[in-house]
Amino acid sequence: MASPPESTKTSLRQRLLARARERWPQLATVNVRHHGAFAYITGELADGTTLPLMRLRYTGSARDWGFAIYRASHEDYENSILPSGYPFGTPQEALDCACGLYLNDTTAWLKPPTN
């Protein structure tokens, strides 16, 4: 898969920052680094600690990205399934999944009732 266009890279960063501000106050910022079809996402805590969180894979759509969680135990990325049951989803879903793990908040994986 080709690299995402600049507009998609910008949109990705904006969406992740907005979600972090909305749901993850523990994060001072979210950093995005691109390499080919991949976007590597790290969170930064207020004290400057950097947390590798995940890798997203561009699928040709600005909405849906492939998801791989960062495995601190192996210092690598593992293709993973989101709480939705799919290996791809929105950047916001992916951020919630990774932050739920690394910021110890499993409520991130719960879906609100639909009724």
PDB file as gemmi writes it, atoms N, CA and C in Angstrom:
CRYST1    1.000    1.000    1.000  90.00  90.00  90.00 P 1                      
ATOM      1  N   MET A   1       0.854  -1.181   0.000  1.00  0.00           N  
ATOM      2  CA  MET A   1       0.000   0.000   0.000  1.00  0.00           C  
ATOM      3  C   MET A   1       0.897   1.240   0.000  1.00  0.00           C  
ATOM      4  N   ALA A   2       0.475   2.222  -0.707  1.00  0.00           N  
ATOM      5  CA  ALA A   2       1.228   3.477  -0.821  1.00  0.00           C  
ATOM      6  C   ALA A   2       1.090   4.318   0.443  1.00  0.00           C  
ATOM      7  N   SER A   3       1.959   5.296   0.546  1.00  0.00           N  
ATOM      8  CA  SER A   3       1.887   6.247   1.661  1.00  0.00           C  
ATOM      9  C   SER A   3       0.621   7.082   1.540  1.00  0.00           C  
ATOM     10  N   PRO A   4       0.072   7.498   2.680  1.00  0.00           N  
ATOM     11  CA  PRO A   4      -1.110   8.364   2.620  1.00  0.00           C  
ATOM     12  C   PRO A   4      -0.730   9.750   2.101  1.00  0.00           C  
ATOM     13  N   PRO A   5      -1.670  10.431   1.466  1.00  0.00           N  
ATOM     14  CA  PRO A   5      -1.401  11.808   1.036  1.00  0.00           C  
ATOM     15  C   PRO A   5      -1.230  12.723   2.244  1.00  0.00           C  
ATOM     16  N   GLU A   6      -0.607  13.861   2.019  1.00  0.00           N  
ATOM     17  CA  GLU A   6      -0.355  14.817   3.107  1.00  0.00           C  
ATOM     18  C   GLU A   6      -1.646  15.222   3.817  1.00  0.00           C  
ATOM     19  N   SER A   7      -2.722  15.382   3.067  1.00  0.00           N  
ATOM     20  CA  SER A   7      -3.992  15.778   3.692  1.00  0.00           C  
ATOM     21  C   SER A   7      -4.472  14.706   4.677  1.00  0.00           C  
ATOM     22  N   THR A   8      -4.251  13.439   4.360  1.00  0.00           N  
ATOM     23  CA  THR A   8      -4.646  12.348   5.250  1.00  0.00           C  
ATOM     24  C   THR A   8      -3.740  12.305   6.472  1.00  0.00           C  
ATOM     25  N   LYS A   9      -2.454  12.573   6.279  1.00  0.00           N  
ATOM     26  CA  LYS A   9      -1.529  12.625   7.420  1.00  0.00           C  
ATOM     27  C   LYS A   9      -1.935  13.731   8.385  1.00  0.00           C  
ATOM     28  N   THR A  10      -2.291  14.879   7.848  1.00  0.00           N  
ATOM     29  CA  THR A  10      -2.727  16.002   8.677  1.00  0.00           C  
ATOM     30  C   THR A  10      -4.020  15.661   9.408  1.00  0.00           C  
ATOM     31  N   SER A  11      -4.964  15.083   8.687  1.00  0.00           N  
ATOM     32  CA  SER A  11      -6.246  14.691   9.275  1.00  0.00           C  
ATOM     33  C   SER A  11      -6.042  13.666  10.388  1.00  0.00           C  
ATOM     34  N   LEU A  12      -5.162  12.705  10.168  1.00  0.00           N  
ATOM     35  CA  LEU A  12      -4.891  11.688  11.181  1.00  0.00           C  
ATOM     36  C   LEU A  12      -4.407  12.335  12.468  1.00  0.00           C  
ATOM     37  N   ARG A  13      -3.441  13.202  12.357  1.00  0.00           N  
ATOM     38  CA  ARG A  13      -2.887  13.867  13.547  1.00  0.00           C  
ATOM     39  C   ARG A  13      -3.964  14.684  14.260  1.00  0.00           C  
ATOM     40  N   GLN A  14      -4.770  15.416  13.513  1.00  0.00           N  
ATOM     41  CA  GLN A  14      -5.826  16.236  14.114  1.00  0.00           C  
ATOM     42  C   GLN A  14      -6.855  15.371  14.834  1.00  0.00           C  
ATOM     43  N   ARG A  15      -7.239  14.259  14.231  1.00  0.00           N  
ATOM     44  CA  ARG A  15      -8.228  13.363  14.838  1.00  0.00           C  
ATOM     45  C   ARG A  15      -7.697  12.744  16.133  1.00  0.00           C  
ATOM     46  N   LEU A  16      -6.421  12.340  16.114  1.00  0.00           N  
ATOM     47  CA  LEU A  16      -5.823  11.752  17.312  1.00  0.00           C  
ATOM     48  C   LEU A  16      -5.685  12.778  18.429  1.00  0.00           C  
ATOM     49  N   LEU A  17      -5.252  13.975  18.095  1.00  0.00           N  
ATOM     50  CA  LEU A  17      -5.126  15.033  19.104  1.00  0.00           C  
ATOM     51  C   LEU A  17      -6.482  15.380  19.713  1.00  0.00           C  
ATOM     52  N   ALA A  18      -7.498  15.484  18.878  1.00  0.00           N  
ATOM     53  CA  ALA A  18      -8.839  15.809  19.377  1.00  0.00           C  
ATOM     54  C   ALA A  18      -9.349  14.714  20.309  1.00  0.00           C  
ATOM     55  N   ARG A  19      -9.136  13.453  19.942  1.00  0.00           N  
ATOM     56  CA  ARG A  19      -9.592  12.346  20.782  1.00  0.00           C  
ATOM     57  C   ARG A  19      -8.818  12.316  22.105  1.00  0.00           C  
ATOM     58  N   ALA A  20      -7.539  12.581  22.041  1.00  0.00           N  
ATOM     59  CA  ALA A  20      -6.735  12.598  23.270  1.00  0.00           C  
ATOM     60  C   ALA A  20      -7.230  13.695  24.213  1.00  0.00           C  
ATOM     61  N   ARG A  21      -7.512  14.870  23.678  1.00  0.00           N  
ATOM     62  CA  ARG A  21      -8.022  15.969  24.520  1.00  0.00           C  
ATOM     63  C   ARG A  21      -9.386  15.610  25.121  1.00  0.00           C  
ATOM     64  N   GLU A  22     -10.199  14.925  24.342  1.00  0.00           N  
ATOM     65  CA  GLU A  22     -11.559  14.578  24.755  1.00  0.00           C  
ATOM     66  C   GLU A  22     -11.593  13.453  25.796  1.00  0.00           C  
ATOM     67  N   ARG A  23     -10.743  12.437  25.615  1.00  0.00           N  
ATOM     68  CA  ARG A  23     -10.869  11.210  26.407  1.00  0.00           C  
ATOM     69  C   ARG A  23      -9.664  10.883  27.295  1.00  0.00           C  
ATOM     70  N   TRP A  24      -8.482  11.392  26.954  1.00  0.00           N  
ATOM     71  CA  TRP A  24      -7.263  10.983  27.642  1.00  0.00           C  
ATOM     72  C   TRP A  24      -6.503  12.185  28.209  1.00  0.00           C  
ATOM     73  N   PRO A  25      -6.990  12.766  29.299  1.00  0.00           N  
ATOM     74  CA  PRO A  25      -6.330  13.941  29.875  1.00  0.00           C  
ATOM     75  C   PRO A  25      -4.924  13.640  30.404  1.00  0.00           C  
ATOM     76  N   GLN A  26      -4.601  12.366  30.593  1.00  0.00           N  
ATOM     77  CA  GLN A  26      -3.260  11.990  31.049  1.00  0.00           C  
ATOM     78  C   GLN A  26      -2.201  12.330  30.002  1.00  0.00           C  
ATOM     79  N   LEU A  27      -2.624  12.429  28.736  1.00  0.00           N  
ATOM     80  CA  LEU A  27      -1.690  12.714  27.654  1.00  0.00           C  
ATOM     81  C   LEU A  27      -1.563  14.219  27.445  1.00  0.00           C  
ATOM     82  N   ALA A  28      -0.339  14.700  27.473  1.00  0.00           N  
ATOM     83  CA  ALA A  28      -0.081  16.108  27.165  1.00  0.00           C  
ATOM     84  C   ALA A  28      -0.194  16.329  25.658  1.00  0.00           C  
ATOM     85  N   THR A  29       0.241  15.330  24.888  1.00  0.00           N  
ATOM     86  CA  THR A  29       0.132  15.403  23.432  1.00  0.00           C  
ATOM     87  C   THR A  29       0.257  14.006  22.844  1.00  0.00           C  
ATOM     88  N   VAL A  30      -0.041  13.924  21.564  1.00  0.00           N  
ATOM     89  CA  VAL A  30       0.118  12.693  20.794  1.00  0.00           C  
ATOM     90  C   VAL A  30       1.033  13.028  19.627  1.00  0.00           C  
ATOM     91  N   ASN A  31       2.028  12.195  19.415  1.00  0.00           N  
ATOM     92  CA  ASN A  31       2.968  12.395  18.312  1.00  0.00           C  
ATOM     93  C   ASN A  31       2.747  11.331  17.250  1.00  0.00           C  
ATOM     94  N   VAL A  32       2.834  11.746  15.991  1.00  0.00           N  
ATOM     95  CA  VAL A  32       2.641  10.846  14.862  1.00  0.00           C  
ATOM     96  C   VAL A  32       3.866  10.951  13.958  1.00  0.00           C  
ATOM     97  N   ARG A  33       4.464   9.793  13.671  1.00  0.00           N  
ATOM     98  CA  ARG A  33       5.602   9.730  12.755  1.00  0.00           C  
ATOM     99  C   ARG A  33       5.225   8.775  11.637  1.00  0.00           C  
ATOM    100  N   HIS A  34       5.426   9.195  10.396  1.00  0.00           N  
ATOM    101  CA  HIS A  34       5.061   8.376   9.240  1.00  0.00           C  
ATOM    102  C   HIS A  34       6.284   7.745   8.605  1.00  0.00           C  
ATOM    103  N   HIS A  35       6.093   6.510   8.169  1.00  0.00           N  
ATOM    104  CA  HIS A  35       7.117   5.804   7.393  1.00  0.00           C  
ATOM    105  C   HIS A  35       6.374   4.911   6.407  1.00  0.00           C  
ATOM    106  N   GLY A  36       6.371   5.316   5.143  1.00  0.00           N  
ATOM    107  CA  GLY A  36       5.632   4.567   4.137  1.00  0.00           C  
ATOM    108  C   GLY A  36       4.151   4.566   4.458  1.00  0.00           C  
ATOM    109  N   ALA A  37       3.542   3.378   4.445  1.00  0.00           N  
ATOM    110  CA  ALA A  37       2.106   3.244   4.712  1.00  0.00           C  
ATOM    111  C   ALA A  37       1.791   3.238   6.201  1.00  0.00           C  
ATOM    112  N   PHE A  38       2.816   3.325   7.049  1.00  0.00           N  
ATOM    113  CA  PHE A  38       2.621   3.211   8.488  1.00  0.00           C  
ATOM    114  C   PHE A  38       2.708   4.566   9.193  1.00  0.00           C  
ATOM    115  N   ALA A  39       1.913   4.682  10.249  1.00  0.00           N  
ATOM    116  CA  ALA A  39       1.971   5.836  11.156  1.00  0.00           C  
ATOM    117  C   ALA A  39       2.246   5.278  12.544  1.00  0.00           C  
ATOM    118  N   TYR A  40       3.311   5.751  13.161  1.00  0.00           N  
ATOM    119  CA  TYR A  40       3.698   5.319  14.500  1.00  0.00           C  
ATOM    120  C   TYR A  40       3.239   6.379  15.494  1.00  0.00           C  
ATOM    121  N   ILE A  41       2.467   5.940  16.483  1.00  0.00           N  
ATOM    122  CA  ILE A  41       1.817   6.861  17.409  1.00  0.00           C  
ATOM    123  C   ILE A  41       2.412   6.696  18.797  1.00  0.00           C  
ATOM    124  N   THR A  42       2.849   7.809  19.373  1.00  0.00           N  
ATOM    125  CA  THR A  42       3.308   7.814  20.753  1.00  0.00           C  
ATOM    126  C   THR A  42       2.516   8.863  21.519  1.00  0.00           C  
ATOM    127  N   GLY A  43       2.341   8.601  22.781  1.00  0.00           N  
ATOM    128  CA  GLY A  43       1.721   9.572  23.672  1.00  0.00           C  
ATOM    129  C   GLY A  43       2.795  10.170  24.554  1.00  0.00           C  
ATOM    130  N   GLU A  44       2.592  11.406  24.933  1.00  0.00           N  
ATOM    131  CA  GLU A  44       3.531  12.060  25.837  1.00  0.00           C  
ATOM    132  C   GLU A  44       2.780  12.515  27.080  1.00  0.00           C  
ATOM    133  N   LEU A  45       3.282  12.091  28.232  1.00  0.00           N  
ATOM    134  CA  LEU A  45       2.686  12.484  29.508  1.00  0.00           C  
ATOM    135  C   LEU A  45       3.175  13.874  29.909  1.00  0.00           C  
ATOM    136  N   ALA A  46       2.510  14.477  30.872  1.00  0.00           N  
ATOM    137  CA  ALA A  46       2.852  15.835  31.311  1.00  0.00           C  
ATOM    138  C   ALA A  46       4.294  15.940  31.808  1.00  0.00           C  
ATOM    139  N   ASP A  47       4.833  14.850  32.363  1.00  0.00           N  
ATOM    140  CA  ASP A  47       6.211  14.886  32.869  1.00  0.00           C  
ATOM    141  C   ASP A  47       7.256  14.643  31.781  1.00  0.00           C  
ATOM    142  N   GLY A  48       6.798  14.512  30.528  1.00  0.00           N  
ATOM    143  CA  GLY A  48       7.713  14.304  29.408  1.00  0.00           C  
ATOM    144  C   GLY A  48       7.944  12.853  29.043  1.00  0.00           C  
ATOM    145  N   THR A  49       7.418  11.929  29.828  1.00  0.00           N  
ATOM    146  CA  THR A  49       7.551  10.507  29.522  1.00  0.00           C  
ATOM    147  C   THR A  49       6.850  10.203  28.203  1.00  0.00           C  
ATOM    148  N   THR A  50       7.539   9.492  27.337  1.00  0.00           N  
ATOM    149  CA  THR A  50       6.981   9.107  26.042  1.00  0.00           C  
ATOM    150  C   THR A  50       6.550   7.650  26.085  1.00  0.00           C  
ATOM    151  N   LEU A  51       5.322   7.389  25.621  1.00  0.00           N  
ATOM    152  CA  LEU A  51       4.773   6.036  25.586  1.00  0.00           C  
ATOM    153  C   LEU A  51       4.508   5.618  24.140  1.00  0.00           C  
ATOM    154  N   PRO A  52       5.280   4.672  23.594  1.00  0.00           N  
ATOM    155  CA  PRO A  52       4.882   4.131  22.295  1.00  0.00           C  
ATOM    156  C   PRO A  52       3.521   3.449  22.488  1.00  0.00           C  
ATOM    157  N   LEU A  53       2.572   3.721  21.616  1.00  0.00           N  
ATOM    158  CA  LEU A  53       1.224   3.182  21.776  1.00  0.00           C  
ATOM    159  C   LEU A  53       0.838   2.181  20.701  1.00  0.00           C  
ATOM    160  N   MET A  54       1.055   2.567  19.432  1.00  0.00           N  
ATOM    161  CA  MET A  54       0.523   1.726  18.358  1.00  0.00           C  
ATOM    162  C   MET A  54       1.126   2.122  17.025  1.00  0.00           C  
ATOM    163  N   ARG A  55       0.834   1.273  16.069  1.00  0.00           N  
ATOM    164  CA  ARG A  55       1.177   1.554  14.673  1.00  0.00           C  
ATOM    165  C   ARG A  55      -0.116   1.414  13.865  1.00  0.00           C  
ATOM    166  N   LEU A  56      -0.381   2.384  13.022  1.00  0.00           N  
ATOM    167  CA  LEU A  56      -1.531   2.320  12.127  1.00  0.00           C  
ATOM    168  C   LEU A  56      -1.029   2.094  10.712  1.00  0.00           C  
ATOM    169  N   ARG A  57      -1.774   1.313   9.944  1.00  0.00           N  
ATOM    170  CA  ARG A  57      -1.418   1.042   8.549  1.00  0.00           C  
ATOM    171  C   ARG A  57      -2.477   1.666   7.649  1.00  0.00           C  
ATOM    172  N   TYR A  58      -2.028   2.499   6.731  1.00  0.00           N  
ATOM    173  CA  TYR A  58      -2.936   3.155   5.784  1.00  0.00           C  
ATOM    174  C   TYR A  58      -3.546   2.110   4.868  1.00  0.00           C  
ATOM    175  N   THR A  59      -4.868   2.139   4.743  1.00  0.00           N  
ATOM    176  CA  THR A  59      -5.584   1.154   3.927  1.00  0.00           C  
ATOM    177  C   THR A  59      -6.148   1.762   2.647  1.00  0.00           C  
ATOM    178  N   GLY A  60      -5.812   3.022   2.402  1.00  0.00           N  
ATOM    179  CA  GLY A  60      -6.376   3.710   1.247  1.00  0.00           C  
ATOM    180  C   GLY A  60      -7.541   4.602   1.633  1.00  0.00           C  
ATOM    181  N   SER A  61      -7.907   4.565   2.907  1.00  0.00           N  
ATOM    182  CA  SER A  61      -9.016   5.359   3.413  1.00  0.00           C  
ATOM    183  C   SER A  61      -8.543   6.174   4.614  1.00  0.00           C  
ATOM    184  N   ALA A  62      -8.948   7.422   4.683  1.00  0.00           N  
ATOM    185  CA  ALA A  62      -8.594   8.248   5.833  1.00  0.00           C  
ATOM    186  C   ALA A  62      -9.368   7.827   7.077  1.00  0.00           C  
ATOM    187  N   ARG A  63     -10.455   7.084   6.886  1.00  0.00           N  
ATOM    188  CA  ARG A  63     -11.301   6.687   8.004  1.00  0.00           C  
ATOM    189  C   ARG A  63     -10.824   5.415   8.686  1.00  0.00           C  
ATOM    190  N   ASP A  64     -10.508   4.394   7.932  1.00  0.00           N  
ATOM    191  CA  ASP A  64     -10.142   3.098   8.505  1.00  0.00           C  
ATOM    192  C   ASP A  64      -8.667   2.803   8.315  1.00  0.00           C  
ATOM    193  N   TRP A  65      -8.024   2.416   9.393  1.00  0.00           N  
ATOM    194  CA  TRP A  65      -6.595   2.099   9.412  1.00  0.00           C  
ATOM    195  C   TRP A  65      -6.403   0.731  10.038  1.00  0.00           C  
ATOM    196  N   GLY A  66      -5.407  -0.011   9.559  1.00  0.00           N  
ATOM    197  CA  GLY A  66      -5.021  -1.255  10.205  1.00  0.00           C  
ATOM    198  C   GLY A  66      -4.391  -0.939  11.555  1.00  0.00           C  
ATOM    199  N   PHE A  67      -4.525  -1.842  12.515  1.00  0.00           N  
ATOM    200  CA  PHE A  67      -4.105  -1.579  13.888  1.00  0.00           C  
ATOM    201  C   PHE A  67      -3.085  -2.596  14.366  1.00  0.00           C  
ATOM    202  N   ALA A  68      -2.020  -2.109  14.955  1.00  0.00           N  
ATOM    203  CA  ALA A  68      -1.031  -2.957  15.626  1.00  0.00           C  
ATOM    204  C   ALA A  68      -0.677  -2.289  16.950  1.00  0.00           C  
ATOM    205  N   ILE A  69      -0.773  -3.046  18.026  1.00  0.00           N  
ATOM    206  CA  ILE A  69      -0.458  -2.520  19.357  1.00  0.00           C  
ATOM    207  C   ILE A  69       1.057  -2.593  19.576  1.00  0.00           C  
ATOM    208  N   TYR A  70       1.577  -1.638  20.313  1.00  0.00           N  
ATOM    209  CA  TYR A  70       2.985  -1.699  20.696  1.00  0.00           C  
ATOM    210  C   TYR A  70       3.117  -2.686  21.849  1.00  0.00           C  
ATOM    211  N   ARG A  71       4.052  -3.613  21.729  1.00  0.00           N  
ATOM    212  CA  ARG A  71       4.300  -4.592  22.793  1.00  0.00           C  
ATOM    213  C   ARG A  71       5.576  -4.179  23.514  1.00  0.00           C  
ATOM    214  N   ALA A  72       5.407  -3.576  24.674  1.00  0.00           N  
ATOM    215  CA  ALA A  72       6.570  -3.118  25.449  1.00  0.00           C  
ATOM    216  C   ALA A  72       7.472  -4.281  25.823  1.00  0.00           C  
ATOM    217  N   SER A  73       6.880  -5.446  26.054  1.00  0.00           N  
ATOM    218  CA  SER A  73       7.664  -6.612  26.463  1.00  0.00           C  
ATOM    219  C   SER A  73       8.624  -7.084  25.371  1.00  0.00           C  
ATOM    220  N   HIS A  74       8.294  -6.794  24.114  1.00  0.00           N  
ATOM    221  CA  HIS A  74       9.127  -7.206  22.984  1.00  0.00           C  
ATOM    222  C   HIS A  74       9.706  -6.024  22.213  1.00  0.00           C  
ATOM    223  N   GLU A  75       9.274  -4.817  22.587  1.00  0.00           N  
ATOM    224  CA  GLU A  75       9.679  -3.592  21.894  1.00  0.00           C  
ATOM    225  C   GLU A  75       9.408  -3.685  20.393  1.00  0.00           C  
ATOM    226  N   ASP A  76       8.174  -4.140  20.065  1.00  0.00           N  
ATOM    227  CA  ASP A  76       7.764  -4.231  18.675  1.00  0.00           C  
ATOM    228  C   ASP A  76       6.250  -4.012  18.577  1.00  0.00           C  
ATOM    229  N   TYR A  77       5.730  -4.154  17.381  1.00  0.00           N  
ATOM    230  CA  TYR A  77       4.301  -3.967  17.126  1.00  0.00           C  
ATOM    231  C   TYR A  77       3.705  -5.292  16.677  1.00  0.00           C  
ATOM    232  N   GLU A  78       2.519  -5.594  17.188  1.00  0.00           N  
ATOM    233  CA  GLU A  78       1.826  -6.829  16.863  1.00  0.00           C  
ATOM    234  C   GLU A  78       0.474  -6.479  16.250  1.00  0.00           C  
ATOM    235  N   ASN A  79       0.213  -6.985  15.036  1.00  0.00           N  
ATOM    236  CA  ASN A  79      -1.104  -6.775  14.446  1.00  0.00           C  
ATOM    237  C   ASN A  79      -2.142  -7.268  15.442  1.00  0.00           C  
ATOM    238  N   SER A  80      -3.163  -6.451  15.655  1.00  0.00           N  
ATOM    239  CA  SER A  80      -4.116  -6.729  16.726  1.00  0.00           C  
ATOM    240  C   SER A  80      -5.543  -6.499  16.260  1.00  0.00           C  
ATOM    241  N   ILE A  81      -6.452  -6.949  17.083  1.00  0.00           N  
ATOM    242  CA  ILE A  81      -7.880  -6.782  16.853  1.00  0.00           C  
ATOM    243  C   ILE A  81      -8.383  -5.700  17.807  1.00  0.00           C  
ATOM    244  N   LEU A  82      -9.175  -4.789  17.288  1.00  0.00           N  
ATOM    245  CA  LEU A  82      -9.789  -3.746  18.120  1.00  0.00           C  
ATOM    246  C   LEU A  82     -10.970  -4.340  18.899  1.00  0.00           C  
ATOM    247  N   PRO A  83     -11.439  -3.680  19.935  1.00  0.00           N  
ATOM    248  CA  PRO A  83     -12.598  -4.171  20.684  1.00  0.00           C  
ATOM    249  C   PRO A  83     -13.836  -4.418  19.805  1.00  0.00           C  
ATOM    250  N   SER A  84     -13.904  -3.770  18.656  1.00  0.00           N  
ATOM    251  CA  SER A  84     -15.021  -3.996  17.723  1.00  0.00           C  
ATOM    252  C   SER A  84     -14.976  -5.394  17.108  1.00  0.00           C  
ATOM    253  N   GLY A  85     -13.807  -6.059  17.215  1.00  0.00           N  
ATOM    254  CA  GLY A  85     -13.642  -7.380  16.615  1.00  0.00           C  
ATOM    255  C   GLY A  85     -12.961  -7.344  15.259  1.00  0.00           C  
ATOM    256  N   TYR A  86     -12.627  -6.161  14.784  1.00  0.00           N  
ATOM    257  CA  TYR A  86     -11.990  -5.998  13.484  1.00  0.00           C  
ATOM    258  C   TYR A  86     -10.516  -5.618  13.637  1.00  0.00           C  
ATOM    259  N   PRO A  87      -9.684  -5.979  12.650  1.00  0.00           N  
ATOM    260  CA  PRO A  87      -8.265  -5.604  12.685  1.00  0.00           C  
ATOM    261  C   PRO A  87      -8.012  -4.200  12.136  1.00  0.00           C  
ATOM    262  N   PHE A  88      -9.069  -3.474  11.864  1.00  0.00           N  
ATOM    263  CA  PHE A  88      -8.971  -2.105  11.357  1.00  0.00           C  
ATOM    264  C   PHE A  88     -10.118  -1.294  11.944  1.00  0.00           C  
ATOM    265  N   GLY A  89      -9.938   0.015  11.960  1.00  0.00           N  
ATOM    266  CA  GLY A  89     -10.975   0.892  12.488  1.00  0.00           C  
ATOM    267  C   GLY A  89     -10.517   2.329  12.419  1.00  0.00           C  
ATOM    268  N   THR A  90     -11.244   3.184  13.087  1.00  0.00           N  
ATOM    269  CA  THR A  90     -10.886   4.599  13.062  1.00  0.00           C  
ATOM    270  C   THR A  90      -9.659   4.828  13.941  1.00  0.00           C  
ATOM    271  N   PRO A  91      -8.914   5.871  13.673  1.00  0.00           N  
ATOM    272  CA  PRO A  91      -7.785   6.201  14.537  1.00  0.00           C  
ATOM    273  C   PRO A  91      -8.212   6.409  15.991  1.00  0.00           C  
ATOM    274  N   GLN A  92      -9.399   6.961  16.191  1.00  0.00           N  
ATOM    275  CA  GLN A  92      -9.894   7.195  17.545  1.00  0.00           C  
ATOM    276  C   GLN A  92     -10.127   5.878  18.290  1.00  0.00           C  
ATOM    277  N   GLU A  93     -10.700   4.889  17.599  1.00  0.00           N  
ATOM    278  CA  GLU A  93     -10.893   3.571  18.209  1.00  0.00           C  
ATOM    279  C   GLU A  93      -9.552   2.959  18.601  1.00  0.00           C  
ATOM    280  N   ALA A  94      -8.586   3.097  17.709  1.00  0.00           N  
ATOM    281  CA  ALA A  94      -7.260   2.542  17.964  1.00  0.00           C  
ATOM    282  C   ALA A  94      -6.601   3.239  19.152  1.00  0.00           C  
ATOM    283  N   LEU A  95      -6.719   4.551  19.219  1.00  0.00           N  
ATOM    284  CA  LEU A  95      -6.137   5.290  20.339  1.00  0.00           C  
ATOM    285  C   LEU A  95      -6.789   4.874  21.651  1.00  0.00           C  
ATOM    286  N   ASP A  96      -8.098   4.726  21.653  1.00  0.00           N  
ATOM    287  CA  ASP A  96      -8.793   4.289  22.864  1.00  0.00           C  
ATOM    288  C   ASP A  96      -8.326   2.903  23.296  1.00  0.00           C  
ATOM    289  N   CYS A  97      -8.158   2.013  22.352  1.00  0.00           N  
ATOM    290  CA  CYS A  97      -7.709   0.659  22.670  1.00  0.00           C  
ATOM    291  C   CYS A  97      -6.310   0.691  23.280  1.00  0.00           C  
ATOM    292  N   ALA A  98      -5.382   1.377  22.643  1.00  0.00           N  
ATOM    293  CA  ALA A  98      -4.004   1.432  23.126  1.00  0.00           C  
ATOM    294  C   ALA A  98      -3.915   2.158  24.464  1.00  0.00           C  
ATOM    295  N   CYS A  99      -4.611   3.276  24.601  1.00  0.00           N  
ATOM    296  CA  CYS A  99      -4.564   4.023  25.859  1.00  0.00           C  
ATOM    297  C   CYS A  99      -5.261   3.251  26.978  1.00  0.00           C  
ATOM    298  N   GLY A 100      -6.303   2.512  26.645  1.00  0.00           N  
ATOM    299  CA  GLY A 100      -6.949   1.672  27.652  1.00  0.00           C  
ATOM    300  C   GLY A 100      -5.957   0.707  28.272  1.00  0.00           C  
ATOM    301  N   LEU A 101      -5.080   0.178  27.453  1.00  0.00           N  
ATOM    302  CA  LEU A 101      -4.049  -0.739  27.931  1.00  0.00           C  
ATOM    303  C   LEU A 101      -2.946   0.000  28.687  1.00  0.00           C  
ATOM    304  N   TYR A 102      -2.338   0.985  28.046  1.00  0.00           N  
ATOM    305  CA  TYR A 102      -1.159   1.622  28.621  1.00  0.00           C  
ATOM    306  C   TYR A 102      -1.448   2.646  29.714  1.00  0.00           C  
ATOM    307  N   LEU A 103      -2.672   3.157  29.748  1.00  0.00           N  
ATOM    308  CA  LEU A 103      -3.052   4.091  30.816  1.00  0.00           C  
ATOM    309  C   LEU A 103      -3.990   3.428  31.820  1.00  0.00           C  
ATOM    310  N   ASN A 104      -4.154   2.104  31.680  1.00  0.00           N  
ATOM    311  CA  ASN A 104      -4.886   1.274  32.635  1.00  0.00           C  
ATOM    312  C   ASN A 104      -6.323   1.752  32.855  1.00  0.00           C  
ATOM    313  N   ASP A 105      -7.072   1.872  31.763  1.00  0.00           N  
ATOM    314  CA  ASP A 105      -8.477   2.281  31.847  1.00  0.00           C  
ATOM    315  C   ASP A 105      -9.284   1.394  30.907  1.00  0.00           C  
ATOM    316  N   THR A 106      -9.719   0.254  31.417  1.00  0.00           N  
ATOM    317  CA  THR A 106     -10.440  -0.711  30.585  1.00  0.00           C  
ATOM    318  C   THR A 106     -11.830  -0.243  30.181  1.00  0.00           C  
ATOM    319  N   THR A 107     -12.318   0.856  30.762  1.00  0.00           N  
ATOM    320  CA  THR A 107     -13.618   1.364  30.325  1.00  0.00           C  
ATOM    321  C   THR A 107     -13.544   1.844  28.881  1.00  0.00           C  
ATOM    322  N   ALA A 108     -12.335   2.048  28.370  1.00  0.00           N  
ATOM    323  CA  ALA A 108     -12.164   2.479  26.978  1.00  0.00           C  
ATOM    324  C   ALA A 108     -12.676   1.421  26.008  1.00  0.00           C  
ATOM    325  N   TRP A 109     -12.757   0.179  26.468  1.00  0.00           N  
ATOM    326  CA  TRP A 109     -13.159  -0.915  25.575  1.00  0.00           C  
ATOM    327  C   TRP A 109     -14.644  -1.223  25.642  1.00  0.00           C  
ATOM    328  N   LEU A 110     -15.359  -0.511  26.501  1.00  0.00           N  
ATOM    329  CA  LEU A 110     -16.789  -0.755  26.637  1.00  0.00           C  
ATOM    330  C   LEU A 110     -17.556   0.105  25.647  1.00  0.00           C  
ATOM    331  N   LYS A 111     -18.550  -0.525  25.016  1.00  0.00           N  
ATOM    332  CA  LYS A 111     -19.414   0.238  24.124  1.00  0.00           C  
ATOM    333  C   LYS A 111     -20.595   0.762  24.916  1.00  0.00           C  
ATOM    334  N   PRO A 112     -20.969   2.034  24.689  1.00  0.00           N  
ATOM    335  CA  PRO A 112     -22.148   2.558  25.371  1.00  0.00           C  
ATOM    336  C   PRO A 112     -23.403   1.857  24.854  1.00  0.00           C  
ATOM    337  N   PRO A 113     -24.430   1.758  25.685  1.00  0.00           N  
ATOM    338  CA  PRO A 113     -25.669   1.142  25.235  1.00  0.00           C  
ATOM    339  C   PRO A 113     -26.242   1.877  24.027  1.00  0.00           C  
ATOM    340  N   THR A 114     -26.889   1.132  23.142  1.00  0.00           N  
ATOM    341  CA  THR A 114     -27.462   1.739  21.930  1.00  0.00           C  
ATOM    342  C   THR A 114     -28.929   2.108  22.096  1.00  0.00           C  
ATOM    343  N   ASN A 115     -29.528   1.781  23.230  1.00  0.00           N  
ATOM    344  CA  ASN A 115     -30.960   2.115  23.419  1.00  0.00           C  
ATOM    345  C   ASN A 115     -31.138   3.316  24.290  1.00  0.00           C  
TER     346      ASN A 115                                                      
END                                                                             
